[in-house]
Amino acid sequence: MNLYNIRKVLLAKAITCILTFTILSCFIINGCLPTATNPTIQYPIIQVPSKPILQIISTEDLRGLSDETIRKIIFNDDTLKHYIEQLEASITTYNNWAREQNR
């Protein structure tokens, strides 16, 4: 490689560096560099299903059942009611939190 070619390559590299520096300087001065932004997260609001309409069970319907079976039915019913209340409270708490976060 002769001296002329070496000068030509060095000149091309120098011009490339100067152009790159100039372009980057313009971006920095004008604030055009891309900035990192936090993505916006939207938390979904959970709809609480409407409560079903339950049929009334009369004492006549329970007449053939043993006292132990009736106690189990009452226990299960009370347990499910408590569980439903806990789920509704959890959903309400989450929804309140989600609404605050979504602002």
DSSP file (Angstrom, degrees, kcal/mol; ACC not computed):
  #  RESIDUE AA STRUCTURE BP1 BP2  ACC     N-H-->O    O-->H-N    N-H-->O    O-->H-N    TCO  KAPPA ALPHA  PHI   PSI    X-CA   Y-CA   Z-CA
    1    1 A M              0   0    0      0, 0.0     2,-0.1     0, 0.0     0, 0.0   0.000 360.0 360.0 360.0 129.9    0.0    0.0    0.0
    2    2 A N     >  -     0   0    0      1,-0.1     4,-1.8     4,-0.0     3,-0.3  -0.367 360.0-101.6 -89.3 172.0    1.5    3.3   -1.0
    3    3 A L  H  > S+     0   0    0      1,-0.2     4,-2.3     2,-0.2     5,-0.2   0.823 118.9  58.0 -61.4 -35.6    1.5    6.5    1.0
    4    4 A Y  H  > S+     0   0    0      1,-0.2     4,-2.0     2,-0.2    -1,-0.2   0.918 107.6  46.5 -63.6 -44.3   -1.3    8.0   -1.1
    5    5 A N  H  > S+     0   0    0     -3,-0.3     4,-2.3     2,-0.2    -2,-0.2   0.873 111.0  52.0 -66.7 -38.0   -3.7    5.1   -0.3
    6    6 A I  H  X S+     0   0    0     -4,-1.8     4,-2.6     2,-0.2     5,-0.2   0.926 110.6  47.9 -64.6 -43.9   -2.9    5.3    3.4
    7    7 A R  H  X S+     0   0    0     -4,-2.3     4,-2.4     1,-0.2    -2,-0.2   0.886 110.9  52.6 -61.9 -38.4   -3.6    9.1    3.5
    8    8 A K  H  X S+     0   0    0     -4,-2.0     4,-2.0     2,-0.2    -2,-0.2   0.915 111.2  45.3 -64.9 -43.6   -6.8    8.4    1.6
    9    9 A V  H  X S+     0   0    0     -4,-2.3     4,-2.3     2,-0.2    -2,-0.2   0.916 114.1  48.7 -66.2 -44.7   -8.0    5.8    4.2
   10   10 A L  H  X S+     0   0    0     -4,-2.6     4,-2.3     1,-0.2    -2,-0.2   0.887 111.0  50.7 -64.0 -38.7   -7.0    7.9    7.1
   11   11 A L  H  X S+     0   0    0     -4,-2.4     4,-2.5     2,-0.2    -1,-0.2   0.904 109.8  50.2 -65.1 -41.7   -8.8   10.9    5.7
   12   12 A A  H  X S+     0   0    0     -4,-2.0     4,-2.2     2,-0.2    -2,-0.2   0.907 112.1  47.7 -63.4 -42.1  -12.0    8.8    5.1
   13   13 A K  H  X S+     0   0    0     -4,-2.3     4,-2.4     2,-0.2    -2,-0.2   0.897 111.6  50.3 -66.0 -40.1  -11.8    7.6    8.7
   14   14 A A  H  X S+     0   0    0     -4,-2.3     4,-2.6     2,-0.2    -2,-0.2   0.914 110.7  48.8 -64.4 -42.8  -11.3   11.1   10.0
   15   15 A I  H  X S+     0   0    0     -4,-2.5     4,-2.7     2,-0.2     5,-0.2   0.910 110.9  51.0 -63.7 -41.7  -14.2   12.4    8.0
   16   16 A T  H  X S+     0   0    0     -4,-2.2     4,-2.5     2,-0.2    -2,-0.2   0.918 111.6  47.4 -61.6 -44.1  -16.4    9.6    9.3
   17   17 A C  H  X S+     0   0    0     -4,-2.4     4,-2.7     2,-0.2    -2,-0.2   0.912 112.7  48.8 -64.0 -43.2  -15.4   10.4   12.9
   18   18 A I  H  X S+     0   0    0     -4,-2.6     4,-2.5     2,-0.2    -2,-0.2   0.921 113.0  47.2 -64.1 -43.9  -16.1   14.1   12.5
   19   19 A L  H  X S+     0   0    0     -4,-2.7     4,-2.7     2,-0.2     5,-0.2   0.918 113.0  48.8 -63.6 -43.5  -19.5   13.5   10.9
   20   20 A T  H  X S+     0   0    0     -4,-2.5     4,-2.6    -5,-0.2     5,-0.2   0.928 112.9  47.6 -62.2 -45.2  -20.4   11.0   13.7
   21   21 A F  H  X S+     0   0    0     -4,-2.7     4,-2.4     1,-0.2    -2,-0.2   0.908 112.5  49.9 -62.0 -42.2  -19.3   13.4   16.4
   22   22 A T  H  X S+     0   0    0     -4,-2.5     4,-2.1     2,-0.2    -2,-0.2   0.923 112.3  46.4 -63.8 -45.4  -21.2   16.3   14.7
   23   23 A I  H  X S+     0   0    0     -4,-2.7     4,-2.1     2,-0.2    -2,-0.2   0.930 114.0  47.6 -64.7 -45.7  -24.5   14.2   14.4
   24   24 A L  H  X S+     0   0    0     -4,-2.6     4,-2.5     1,-0.2    -1,-0.2   0.888 110.0  53.5 -62.5 -38.8  -24.3   13.0   18.0
   25   25 A S  H  X S+     0   0    0     -4,-2.4     4,-2.9    -5,-0.2     5,-0.2   0.907 107.7  50.8 -61.7 -41.7  -23.6   16.5   19.2
   26   26 A C  H  X S+     0   0    0     -4,-2.1     4,-2.5     1,-0.2     6,-0.3   0.918 110.9  48.6 -62.4 -42.5  -26.7   17.8   17.4
   27   27 A F  H  X>S+     0   0    0     -4,-2.1     5,-2.0     2,-0.2     4,-1.1   0.924 113.7  46.3 -62.6 -43.9  -28.8   15.0   19.0
   28   28 A I  H  <5S+     0   0    0     -4,-2.5     3,-0.3     3,-0.2    -2,-0.2   0.927 114.8  46.1 -66.2 -44.9  -27.4   15.8   22.5
   29   29 A I  H  <5S+     0   0    0     -4,-2.9    -2,-0.2     1,-0.2    -1,-0.2   0.907 119.3  40.5 -64.7 -42.1  -27.8   19.6   22.1
   30   30 A N  H  <5S-     0   0    0     -4,-2.5    -1,-0.2    -5,-0.2    -2,-0.2   0.538 107.1-123.0 -86.2  -6.8  -31.4   19.3   20.7
   31   31 A G  T  <5 +     0   0    0     -4,-1.1    -3,-0.2    -3,-0.3    -4,-0.1   0.822  68.2 135.5  71.5  29.5  -32.4   16.5   23.1
   32   32 A C      < +     0   0    0     -5,-2.0    -4,-0.2    -6,-0.3    -5,-0.1   0.463  29.1 114.7 -92.0  -1.1  -33.3   14.2   20.2
   33   33 A L  S    S-     0   0    0     -6,-0.7     2,-0.1     1,-0.1    -9,-0.0  -0.456  80.2-101.2 -67.8 141.2  -31.7   11.1   21.6
   34   34 A P        -     0   0    0      0, 0.0     2,-0.3     0, 0.0    -1,-0.1  -0.383  40.1-148.3 -62.2 138.5  -34.2    8.5   22.4
   35   35 A T        -     0   0    0     -3,-0.1     2,-0.4    -2,-0.1    -3,-0.0  -0.818  17.0-110.4-110.1 150.3  -34.9    8.4   26.1
   36   36 A A        -     0   0    0     -2,-0.3     2,-0.4     2,-0.0     0, 0.0  -0.644  38.8-171.9 -78.2 128.2  -35.8    5.4   28.2
   37   37 A T        -     0   0    0     -2,-0.4     3,-0.0     3,-0.0     0, 0.0  -0.933  25.5-117.9-121.5 146.9  -39.4    5.5   29.3
   38   38 A N        -     0   0    0     -2,-0.4     2,-0.1     1,-0.1     3,-0.0  -0.671  36.5-116.1 -79.5 131.5  -41.2    3.3   31.7
   39   39 A P        -     0   0    0      0, 0.0     2,-0.5     0, 0.0    -1,-0.1  -0.403  27.8-115.7 -67.3 144.9  -44.0    1.4   30.1
   40   40 A T        -     0   0    0     -2,-0.1     2,-0.6     2,-0.0    62,-0.1  -0.695  27.9-155.6 -82.5 126.9  -47.4    2.3   31.4
   41   41 A I        -     0   0    0     -2,-0.5     2,-0.6    60,-0.1    -3,-0.0  -0.910   2.5-159.3-106.8 125.1  -49.1   -0.7   33.0
   42   42 A Q        -     0   0    0     -2,-0.6    60,-0.1    60,-0.0    56,-0.0  -0.913  10.1-148.4-103.5 119.2  -52.9   -0.7   33.2
   43   43 A Y        -     0   0    0     -2,-0.6    59,-0.1    55,-0.3     2,-0.1  -0.732  21.9-119.6 -87.0 131.2  -54.2   -3.1   35.9
   44   44 A P        -     0   0    0      0, 0.0     2,-0.5     0, 0.0    54,-0.1  -0.384  16.7-128.2 -71.6 147.0  -57.5   -4.6   35.0
   45   45 A I        -     0   0    0     -2,-0.1     2,-0.5    53,-0.1    46,-0.0  -0.841  23.7-135.2 -92.9 127.7  -60.5   -4.0   37.2
   46   46 A I        -     0   0    0     -2,-0.5     2,-0.5    45,-0.2    49,-0.1  -0.714  11.5-137.1 -89.0 126.6  -62.2   -7.3   38.1
   47   47 A Q        -     0   0    0     -2,-0.5    -1,-0.0     1,-0.0     3,-0.0  -0.703  14.1-134.2 -82.6 127.8  -65.9   -7.4   37.8
   48   48 A V        -     0   0    0     -2,-0.5     3,-0.1     1,-0.1    -1,-0.0  -0.716  27.2-121.1 -80.4 123.3  -67.6   -9.1   40.8
   49   49 A P        -     0   0    0      0, 0.0     2,-0.1     0, 0.0    -1,-0.1  -0.302  31.3-100.9 -63.7 148.7  -70.2  -11.5   39.4
   50   50 A S        -     0   0    0      1,-0.1    -3,-0.0    -3,-0.0     0, 0.0  -0.395  43.4-101.1 -68.5 148.7  -73.8  -10.8   40.6
   51   51 A K        -     0   0    0      1,-0.1    -1,-0.1    -3,-0.1     2,-0.1  -0.466  38.9-116.5 -72.2 138.9  -75.0  -13.1   43.3
   52   52 A P        -     0   0    0      0, 0.0     2,-0.7     0, 0.0    -1,-0.1  -0.376  24.3-111.2 -73.0 154.1  -77.2  -16.0   42.1
   53   53 A I        -     0   0    0     -2,-0.1     2,-0.3     1,-0.0     0, 0.0  -0.776  38.6-153.2 -84.8 118.5  -80.8  -16.2   43.3
   54   54 A L        -     0   0    0     -2,-0.7     2,-0.2     1,-0.1    -3,-0.0  -0.657  13.9-113.9 -96.7 149.5  -80.9  -19.2   45.5
   55   55 A Q        -     0   0    0     -2,-0.3     2,-0.4     1,-0.1    -1,-0.1  -0.541  30.9-114.9 -79.3 145.9  -84.0  -21.3   46.1
   56   56 A I        -     0   0    0     -2,-0.2     2,-0.6     1,-0.0    -1,-0.1  -0.648  23.0-149.8 -81.9 133.9  -85.5  -21.4   49.6
   57   57 A I        -     0   0    0     -2,-0.4     2,-0.1     3,-0.0    -1,-0.0  -0.921  14.3-153.3-106.3 120.7  -85.3  -24.7   51.4
   58   58 A S     >  -     0   0    0     -2,-0.6     4,-1.0     1,-0.1     3,-0.4  -0.392  29.1-109.1 -88.0 167.4  -88.2  -25.2   53.8
   59   59 A T  H  > S+     0   0    0      1,-0.2     4,-0.6     2,-0.2     3,-0.2   0.811 119.9  62.4 -64.9 -28.2  -88.2  -27.4   56.9
   60   60 A E  H >4 S+     0   0    0      1,-0.2     3,-0.8     2,-0.2     4,-0.3   0.885 100.2  53.0 -62.4 -37.7  -90.5  -29.8   54.9
   61   61 A D  H 34 S+     0   0    0     -3,-0.4     3,-0.3     1,-0.2    -1,-0.2   0.789 112.0  45.7 -67.6 -26.4  -87.7  -30.3   52.4
   62   62 A L  H >< S+     0   0    0     -4,-1.0     3,-1.9    -3,-0.2    -1,-0.2   0.472  83.2 101.3 -93.7  -3.2  -85.4  -31.2   55.3
   63   63 A R  T << S+     0   0    0     -3,-0.8    -1,-0.2    -4,-0.6    -2,-0.1   0.837  81.1  47.6 -55.2 -39.9  -87.8  -33.5   57.1
   64   64 A G  T 3  S+     0   0    0     -4,-0.3    -1,-0.3    -3,-0.3     2,-0.2   0.532  95.3  94.3 -82.2  -3.4  -86.3  -36.8   55.8
   65   65 A L  S <  S-     0   0    0     -3,-1.9     2,-0.1     1,-0.1    -3,-0.0  -0.590  77.7-114.2 -92.1 150.7  -82.7  -35.8   56.6
   66   66 A S     >  -     0   0    0     -2,-0.2     4,-2.2     1,-0.1     5,-0.2  -0.352  27.9-111.2 -75.0 161.3  -80.9  -36.7   59.8
   67   67 A D  H  > S+     0   0    0      1,-0.2     4,-2.4     2,-0.2     5,-0.2   0.873 119.3  55.0 -60.1 -37.2  -79.8  -33.9   62.3
   68   68 A E  H  > S+     0   0    0      2,-0.2     4,-2.1     1,-0.2    -1,-0.2   0.907 107.6  48.6 -63.5 -42.3  -76.2  -34.6   61.4
   69   69 A T  H  > S+     0   0    0      2,-0.2     4,-2.3     1,-0.2    -2,-0.2   0.900 110.9  50.4 -65.1 -41.2  -76.9  -34.1   57.7
   70   70 A I  H  X S+     0   0    0     -4,-2.2     4,-2.6     2,-0.2    -2,-0.2   0.907 109.4  51.3 -63.9 -41.8  -78.7  -30.8   58.4
   71   71 A R  H  X S+     0   0    0     -4,-2.4     4,-2.8     1,-0.2    -2,-0.2   0.898 110.2  49.8 -61.2 -40.1  -75.8  -29.6   60.5
   72   72 A K  H  X S+     0   0    0     -4,-2.1     4,-2.9     2,-0.2    -2,-0.2   0.902 110.7  49.5 -64.3 -41.4  -73.4  -30.4   57.7
   73   73 A I  H  X S+     0   0    0     -4,-2.3     4,-2.4     2,-0.2    -2,-0.2   0.930 113.4  45.8 -63.2 -45.2  -75.6  -28.5   55.2
   74   74 A I  H  X S+     0   0    0     -4,-2.6     4,-2.7     2,-0.2     5,-0.2   0.919 113.8  49.4 -64.4 -43.8  -75.7  -25.5   57.5
   75   75 A F  H  X S+     0   0    0     -4,-2.8     4,-2.8     2,-0.2    -2,-0.2   0.939 112.6  47.2 -60.4 -47.6  -72.0  -25.7   58.2
   76   76 A N  H  X S+     0   0    0     -4,-2.9     4,-2.6     1,-0.2    -2,-0.2   0.898 112.5  50.1 -61.2 -40.9  -71.3  -25.9   54.4
   77   77 A D  H  X S+     0   0    0     -4,-2.4     4,-2.2     2,-0.2    -2,-0.2   0.930 113.0  45.3 -64.0 -46.1  -73.6  -23.0   53.7
   78   78 A D  H  X S+     0   0    0     -4,-2.7     4,-2.4     2,-0.2    -2,-0.2   0.899 113.0  51.2 -64.3 -40.4  -72.0  -20.8   56.4
   79   79 A T  H  X S+     0   0    0     -4,-2.8     4,-2.4    -5,-0.2    -2,-0.2   0.920 110.9  47.8 -63.3 -44.1  -68.5  -21.7   55.2
   80   80 A L  H  X S+     0   0    0     -4,-2.6     4,-2.6     2,-0.2    -1,-0.2   0.890 110.2  52.3 -65.2 -38.6  -69.4  -20.9   51.6
   81   81 A K  H  X S+     0   0    0     -4,-2.2     4,-2.3     2,-0.2    -2,-0.2   0.928 111.3  47.0 -61.7 -44.3  -70.9  -17.5   52.7
   82   82 A H  H  X S+     0   0    0     -4,-2.4     4,-2.2     2,-0.2    -2,-0.2   0.909 112.2  50.3 -63.3 -41.5  -67.7  -16.7   54.6
   83   83 A Y  H  X S+     0   0    0     -4,-2.4     4,-2.4     2,-0.2    -2,-0.2   0.906 109.9  50.3 -62.5 -43.2  -65.6  -17.7   51.6
   84   84 A I  H  X S+     0   0    0     -4,-2.6     4,-2.7     1,-0.2    -1,-0.2   0.911 109.4  51.2 -62.3 -43.3  -67.7  -15.5   49.3
   85   85 A E  H  X S+     0   0    0     -4,-2.3     4,-2.4     1,-0.2    -1,-0.2   0.900 110.4  49.4 -61.2 -40.8  -67.3  -12.5   51.6
   86   86 A Q  H  X S+     0   0    0     -4,-2.2     4,-2.5     2,-0.2    -2,-0.2   0.915 111.6  48.3 -65.1 -42.7  -63.5  -13.0   51.7
   87   87 A L  H  X S+     0   0    0     -4,-2.4     4,-2.7     2,-0.2     5,-0.2   0.926 112.1  48.8 -63.0 -44.4  -63.4  -13.2   47.9
   88   88 A E  H  X S+     0   0    0     -4,-2.7     4,-2.5     1,-0.2    -2,-0.2   0.906 112.1  49.0 -62.0 -41.3  -65.5  -10.1   47.5
   89   89 A A  H  X S+     0   0    0     -4,-2.4     4,-2.6    -5,-0.2    -1,-0.2   0.901 111.5  49.6 -65.1 -40.2  -63.3   -8.3   50.0
   90   90 A S  H  X S+     0   0    0     -4,-2.5     4,-2.7     2,-0.2    -2,-0.2   0.923 112.4  47.0 -63.9 -44.3  -60.2   -9.4   48.1
   91   91 A I  H  X S+     0   0    0     -4,-2.7     4,-2.9     2,-0.2   -45,-0.2   0.910 112.9  49.2 -65.0 -42.0  -61.6   -8.3   44.8
   92   92 A T  H  X S+     0   0    0     -4,-2.5     4,-2.4     2,-0.2    -2,-0.2   0.922 111.9  48.6 -63.3 -44.1  -62.7   -4.9   46.2
   93   93 A T  H  X S+     0   0    0     -4,-2.6     4,-2.2     2,-0.2    -2,-0.2   0.932 113.9  46.5 -61.4 -46.4  -59.3   -4.3   47.8
   94   94 A Y  H  X S+     0   0    0     -4,-2.7     4,-3.2     1,-0.2    -2,-0.2   0.932 111.4  51.4 -61.5 -45.8  -57.5   -5.2   44.6
   95   95 A N  H  X S+     0   0    0     -4,-2.9     4,-2.5     1,-0.2    -1,-0.2   0.894 109.6  49.9 -61.3 -40.3  -59.8   -3.0   42.5
   96   96 A N  H  X S+     0   0    0     -4,-2.4     4,-1.7     2,-0.2    -1,-0.2   0.924 113.7  45.9 -62.6 -43.6  -59.2    0.0   44.8
   97   97 A W  H  X S+     0   0    0     -4,-2.2     4,-2.3     2,-0.2    -2,-0.2   0.925 112.3  50.7 -63.6 -45.1  -55.5   -0.6   44.5
   98   98 A A  H  X S+     0   0    0     -4,-3.2     4,-2.2     1,-0.2   -55,-0.3   0.884 107.8  52.9 -61.9 -40.5  -55.7   -1.0   40.7
   99   99 A R  H  < S+     0   0    0     -4,-2.5     4,-0.4     1,-0.2    -1,-0.2   0.904 110.3  48.3 -62.1 -40.3  -57.7    2.2   40.3
  100  100 A E  H >< S+     0   0    0     -4,-1.7     3,-0.9     1,-0.2    -2,-0.2   0.914 113.2  47.2 -64.8 -42.4  -55.0    4.1   42.3
  101  101 A Q  H 3< S+     0   0    0     -4,-2.3    -2,-0.2     1,-0.2    -1,-0.2   0.828 106.6  58.3 -68.5 -31.7  -52.2    2.5   40.2
  102  102 A N  T 3<        0   0    0     -4,-2.2    -1,-0.2     1,-0.2    -2,-0.2   0.538 360.0 360.0 -78.7  -6.2  -54.0    3.3   36.9
  103  103 A R    <         0   0    0     -3,-0.9    -1,-0.2    -4,-0.4    -2,-0.1   0.507 360.0 360.0 -69.7 360.0  -54.1    7.1   37.6
